Each structure stands twice: as C-alpha cells, then as structure tokens.
C-alpha cells in the first residue's frame, strides 16, 4: 500500500509542478505588463501549490525535495 501511495503522490507532484511552472510563466508575463493585482493572486496560488508539493514529498517520498520556487508574498 505504501508503494502505491508513493506512486500516486509522485504523479500528483508532477502535475502540480507543471501547473506551478505554467503559473510562474504567466506571472512573469503579467508582471511585464504591470498587472499587479492579478499577479498577487497568481503568486498566492503558486505558493499554495508549492506548499502542497512540499507536504506530499515529505509525507510520501521521504522528504525528497525538488528545488523550491516559492515566490515572495505580494505586499
């Protein structure tokens, strides 16, 4: 059962990383156009996705961590 959970977590982590990476590219595009309100919302979503990725890695993959792409909170 543990092996199956780890495999599922790995798939979910990959999917979350893909979504996070697309959001980072979109954020860069928005910031180049000075859309700060939309950028702040997207930044929070990116940070939330990264938090989920980190928790899944710790819980199911023994703490194997991919490089973090946590963005600073909008002020």
C-alpha positions as CSV (number, residue, x, y, z in Angstrom):
1,X,0.0,0.0,0.0
2,X,2.8,2.4,0.8
3,X,4.4,1.9,-2.6
4,X,1.1,2.7,-4.3
5,X,0.6,5.8,-2.2
6,X,4.2,7.0,-3.1
7,X,3.5,6.4,-6.8
8,X,0.3,8.4,-6.6
9,X,2.0,11.2,-4.7
10,X,4.7,11.2,-7.4
11,X,2.2,11.6,-10.1
12,X,0.4,14.4,-8.3
13,X,3.6,16.2,-7.6
14,X,4.5,16.1,-11.3
15,X,1.1,17.5,-12.2
16,X,1.3,20.3,-9.5
17,X,4.8,21.2,-10.7
18,X,3.6,21.5,-14.3
19,X,0.7,23.8,-13.1
20,X,3.1,25.8,-10.9
21,X,5.6,26.2,-13.7
22,X,2.9,27.4,-16.1
23,X,1.7,29.8,-13.5
24,X,5.2,31.2,-13.0
25,X,5.4,31.9,-16.7
26,X,2.1,33.6,-16.7
27,X,3.1,35.6,-13.6
28,X,6.2,36.8,-15.5
29,X,4.1,37.8,-18.4
30,X,1.7,39.7,-16.1
31,X,4.5,41.5,-14.3
32,X,6.0,42.6,-17.6
33,X,2.6,44.3,-18.2
34,X,2.3,45.7,-14.7
35,X,-0.8,43.8,-13.7
36,X,0.0,43.8,-10.0
37,X,-3.5,42.7,-8.7
38,X,-3.7,39.7,-11.0
39,X,0.0,39.0,-10.2
40,X,-0.6,39.0,-6.5
41,X,-3.4,36.4,-6.8
42,X,-1.3,34.2,-9.1
43,X,1.6,34.5,-6.7
44,X,-0.5,33.2,-3.8
45,X,-1.7,30.3,-6.0
46,X,1.9,29.4,-6.9
47,X,2.9,29.5,-3.2
48,X,0.0,27.3,-2.3
49,X,0.9,24.8,-5.0
50,X,4.5,24.7,-3.7
51,X,3.3,24.1,-0.2
52,X,1.2,21.1,-1.4
53,X,4.2,19.7,-3.3
54,X,6.4,20.0,-0.3
55,X,3.9,18.3,2.0
56,X,3.4,15.4,-0.5
57,X,7.2,15.0,-0.8
58,X,7.7,14.9,2.9
59,X,4.8,12.5,3.6
60,X,5.1,10.0,0.8
61,X,8.5,10.3,-0.7
62,X,10.6,10.5,2.4
63,X,11.3,14.2,2.1
64,X,12.9,14.2,-1.3
65,X,12.5,17.8,-2.3
66,X,12.7,19.4,-5.7
67,X,14.0,22.9,-5.9
68,X,11.6,25.3,-4.3
69,X,10.1,28.0,-6.4
70,X,8.4,29.9,-3.7
71,X,7.7,33.5,-4.6
72,X,7.7,36.4,-2.2
73,X,4.3,37.3,-0.9
74,X,2.7,40.4,-2.5
75,X,2.8,43.4,-0.2
